[in-house]
Amino acid sequence: AATSLLFRDTARSATALLQWTEYHRLIGVEHFYVYLVEIFGQGDDHLLPNLPYITYIPSYLLTAQTNFSRSLFSFQNAQQMDALLRSRAAGIDWLAFNDLDEFIQLMDGKTKLDL
């Protein structure tokens, strides 16, 4: 199980990202693909959680590999395709596309994802 999200405002949201990933780890998500909309390496990337189950993908890598413009819609398309390919290569059974304010909610009293 993995999830993919677009991430902006590194300096303001690093704590929220850590809380978001830890919640989803508790319910069974094993890996996270975090697509950085901002330019990576501009000074704020040291604030990002350095954890083995989080893969950060800078936006310029996707736009350089495609003919897409830097519009958000085009970036989302490239991000989703990239996450699908990475997940498939890693043998991940399912993949969710979330934003930082969206949480997977378990139903019927379950405490773990039922894969």
ZIKARA-V66451 format. One record per backbone hydrogen bond with DSSP energy under -1.0 kcal/mol. CO is the residue of the C=O (numbers start at 1). NH is the residue of the N-H. If there is no record, write none. Layout:
((CO & NH) (CO & NH))
//
This chain:
((1 & 30) (1 & 31) (2 & 96) (3 & 33) (4 & 98) (5 & 35) (7 & 37) (9 & 13) (10 & 14) (13 & 17) (14 & 18) (15 & 19) (16 & 20) (17 & 21) (18 & 22) (19 & 23) (20 & 24) (21 & 25) (22 & 26) (23 & 27) (24 & 29) (25 & 28) (27 & 113) (31 & 3) (32 & 55) (33 & 5) (34 & 57) (35 & 7) (36 & 59) (44 & 47) (45 & 48) (49 & 51) (51 & 54) (53 & 32) (55 & 34) (57 & 36) (58 & 61) (59 & 63) (60 & 64) (71 & 75) (72 & 76) (73 & 77) (74 & 78) (75 & 79) (76 & 80) (77 & 81) (78 & 82) (79 & 83) (80 & 84) (81 & 85) (82 & 86) (83 & 87) (84 & 88) (85 & 89) (86 & 90) (87 & 92) (88 & 91) (94 & 2) (96 & 4) (99 & 102) (107 & 110) (113 & 115))
//
